[in-house]
Amino acid sequence: MPIVVVANPKGGAGKSTLATNIAGYYASQGHPVMLGDADRQQSSRLWLGLRPAGVRPIASWTLDDGQVARPPRGTTHVVLDTPAGLQGRLFQDALKLADKVLVPLQPSVFDIFATRTFLDEMAEHRKAGQLQVGIVGMRVDGRTIAADKLQEFVAGLGLPVLGHLRHTQNYVHLAARGLTLFDVAPARVGRDLEQWDGLCRWLDS
């Protein structure tokens, strides 16, 4: 059972956007998927409450008092959205369960600086063979200098950049209706789905 943890110690990095769309991808493949939310803001749980009945279901993984426990039987895929400042017991419990960790990262010097220590730690886990770790550039055009700078920074850590997700209102409008890119006609979001190709292959690997 793949358990994907979406984590970045900095707030506003795009964790909930990434987590909900990963859950939507798994659901679109016909997998019984659960989405957990360890963040006090409960953005992902709120999003689940907006999800319409006519789309593929995504179950809510309830985390009592922020404690991470194994999901119930019958679940084949799990996505965990985590809070800013992830650390301590919650962080360790999440890593123990995780098969994959995805770090959403915006290509600004402030975001990179705030995330550096966390990325160093993730790189060590990856080198030790304990986790698959990948980075997703958020709100960035892969053809820009900003994307090149992000790639240059990450290359020194030995972590793969799995894709660059552009800054678009598609994510905002879909989230407001409890939907993901994978719930609507591909023609409506074709450019965005193309940006998910590498990430989806990594998720399936």
C-alpha positions as CSV (number, residue, x, y, z in Angstrom):
1,M,0.0,0.0,0.0
2,P,1.7,3.2,-1.1
3,I,1.6,6.0,1.5
4,V,2.5,9.4,0.1
5,V,3.4,12.1,2.6
6,V,3.3,15.7,1.2
7,A,5.5,17.9,3.4
8,N,7.3,21.2,3.6
9,P,8.1,23.1,6.8
10,K,7.1,26.4,5.2
11,G,3.5,27.5,5.0
12,G,2.0,28.4,1.7
13,A,4.1,26.0,-0.3
14,G,1.2,24.3,-2.0
15,K,0.9,21.2,0.1
16,S,-2.9,20.9,0.1
17,T,-3.1,21.6,-3.6
18,L,-0.6,18.8,-4.3
19,A,-2.1,16.4,-1.8
20,T,-5.7,16.7,-3.0
21,N,-4.6,16.3,-6.7
22,I,-2.5,13.2,-5.9
23,A,-5.6,11.7,-4.2
24,G,-7.6,12.7,-7.2
25,Y,-5.1,11.0,-9.5
26,Y,-5.2,7.7,-7.5
27,A,-9.0,7.8,-7.4
28,S,-9.1,8.3,-11.2
29,Q,-7.2,5.1,-11.6
30,G,-9.9,3.2,-9.6
31,H,-7.9,2.8,-6.4
32,P,-9.6,3.0,-3.0
33,V,-7.8,6.1,-1.7
34,M,-7.8,7.9,1.6
35,L,-6.7,11.5,2.2
36,G,-5.4,12.4,5.6
37,D,-4.9,15.9,7.0
38,A,-2.6,16.5,9.9
39,D,-2.7,20.3,9.5
40,R,-4.7,22.2,12.1
41,Q,-6.2,24.3,9.3
42,Q,-7.7,21.1,7.9
43,S,-7.7,22.4,4.3
44,S,-7.8,18.9,2.8
45,R,-10.6,17.8,5.0
46,L,-12.6,20.9,4.1
47,W,-12.0,20.1,0.5
48,L,-13.3,16.6,1.0
49,G,-16.5,18.1,2.4
50,L,-16.9,20.0,-0.9
51,R,-16.4,17.0,-3.1
52,P,-19.6,16.2,-5.1
53,A,-21.2,12.8,-5.0
54,G,-20.9,12.1,-8.8
55,V,-17.1,11.8,-8.9
56,R,-14.8,9.0,-7.8
57,P,-14.8,8.8,-4.0
58,I,-11.9,9.7,-1.8
59,A,-12.3,8.7,1.9
60,S,-11.2,10.8,4.8
61,W,-8.4,9.4,7.0
62,T,-9.2,10.8,10.4
63,L,-6.2,11.6,12.5
64,D,-7.1,11.8,16.2
65,D,-5.3,14.7,17.9
66,G,-2.8,14.8,15.2
67,Q,-1.6,11.3,15.8
68,V,-0.6,9.3,12.7
69,A,-1.8,5.7,12.8
70,R,-2.0,3.0,10.1
71,P,-5.1,3.4,7.8
72,P,-7.8,0.8,7.9
73,R,-7.9,-2.4,5.9
74,G,-9.3,-2.2,2.4
75,T,-7.4,1.0,1.6
76,T,-4.8,0.6,-1.1
77,H,-3.5,4.2,-1.5
78,V,-3.0,6.9,1.1
79,V,-2.1,10.5,0.8
80,L,-1.2,12.6,3.9
81,D,-1.2,16.4,3.9
82,T,1.0,17.8,6.7
83,P,1.3,21.1,8.5
84,A,3.8,23.9,8.2
85,G,6.6,23.5,10.8
86,L,6.3,19.7,10.6
87,Q,8.6,18.3,13.3
88,G,8.8,16.2,16.4
89,R,6.7,13.1,17.0
90,L,4.3,13.8,14.2
91,F,7.2,14.1,11.7
92,Q,8.8,10.9,12.8
93,D,5.5,9.0,12.8
94,A,4.7,10.2,9.3
95,L,8.1,9.2,8.0
96,K,7.8,5.7,9.6
97,L,4.6,5.1,7.6
98,A,5.7,6.8,4.3
99,D,6.8,5.1,1.2
100,K,7.2,8.3,-0.7
101,V,7.7,11.9,0.4
102,L,6.8,14.8,-2.0
103,V,8.1,18.3,-1.2
104,P,6.3,21.1,-3.0
105,L,8.8,24.0,-3.4
106,Q,8.4,27.4,-4.9
107,P,11.4,28.9,-6.7
108,S,12.1,31.8,-4.5
109,V,15.2,32.3,-2.4
110,F,13.0,32.6,0.7
111,D,11.3,29.3,0.1
112,I,14.5,27.5,-0.7
113,F,16.3,28.9,2.4
114,A,13.4,28.0,4.7
115,T,13.3,24.5,3.3
116,R,17.0,23.8,3.1
117,T,17.5,21.9,6.4
118,F,14.4,19.8,5.7
119,L,15.6,18.9,2.2
120,D,19.0,17.9,3.6
121,E,17.3,15.5,5.9
122,M,15.1,14.1,3.2
123,A,18.2,13.6,1.0
124,E,19.8,11.6,3.8
125,H,16.7,9.3,4.1
126,R,16.8,8.8,0.3
127,K,20.5,7.9,0.3
128,A,19.9,5.4,3.1
129,G,17.2,3.8,0.9
130,Q,14.5,4.4,3.5
131,L,12.3,6.6,1.3
132,Q,11.6,7.7,-2.2
133,V,11.8,11.5,-2.1
134,G,10.9,13.9,-4.9
135,I,10.4,17.7,-5.3
136,V,7.7,19.4,-7.3
137,G,8.2,23.0,-8.4
138,M,5.0,24.9,-7.5
139,R,3.7,28.0,-9.3
140,V,6.6,28.0,-11.8
141,D,6.9,27.7,-15.5
142,G,9.5,25.0,-16.3
143,R,10.9,27.2,-19.2
144,T,11.9,30.1,-16.9
145,I,15.1,31.2,-15.2
146,A,13.3,30.6,-11.9
147,A,12.9,26.9,-12.8
148,D,16.5,26.7,-13.8
149,K,17.6,28.1,-10.5
150,L,15.4,25.7,-8.6
151,Q,16.9,22.8,-10.6
152,E,20.4,24.0,-9.9
153,F,19.7,24.2,-6.2
154,V,18.1,20.8,-5.9
155,A,20.8,19.1,-8.1
156,G,23.3,19.6,-5.3
157,L,21.1,17.6,-2.9
158,G,20.6,14.6,-5.2
159,L,16.8,14.9,-5.1
160,P,14.8,14.7,-8.4
161,V,12.5,17.4,-9.5
162,L,9.5,15.5,-10.8
163,G,7.8,18.4,-12.5
164,H,6.9,22.1,-12.5
165,L,3.3,23.1,-11.9
166,R,2.4,26.4,-13.4
167,H,0.5,29.2,-11.5
168,T,-3.0,28.9,-12.8
169,Q,-6.5,29.5,-11.6
170,N,-7.5,26.0,-12.6
171,Y,-6.3,24.7,-9.3
172,V,-8.2,27.4,-7.4
173,H,-11.5,27.0,-9.2
174,L,-11.4,23.2,-9.0
175,A,-10.5,23.2,-5.3
176,A,-13.5,25.4,-4.5
177,R,-15.7,22.6,-5.9
178,G,-13.9,19.7,-4.3
179,L,-12.4,18.6,-7.6
180,T,-9.0,17.9,-9.1
181,L,-7.5,18.0,-12.6
182,F,-8.4,14.3,-12.9
183,D,-12.1,14.8,-12.3
184,V,-12.8,17.0,-15.3
185,A,-12.6,16.6,-19.1
186,P,-8.9,16.5,-20.1
187,A,-9.5,19.1,-22.8
188,R,-10.2,21.6,-20.1
189,V,-6.9,21.1,-18.3
190,G,-4.7,19.6,-20.9
191,R,-1.7,21.8,-20.3
192,D,-1.8,21.1,-16.6
193,L,-2.2,17.4,-17.1
194,E,1.0,17.4,-19.2
195,Q,2.9,18.9,-16.3
196,W,1.7,15.9,-14.2
197,D,3.1,13.2,-16.5
198,G,6.4,12.8,-14.8
199,L,4.9,13.0,-11.3
200,C,2.3,10.4,-12.1
201,R,4.9,8.0,-13.4
202,W,6.8,8.5,-10.2
203,L,3.7,7.9,-8.1
204,D,3.0,4.6,-10.0
205,S,6.6,3.4,-9.8
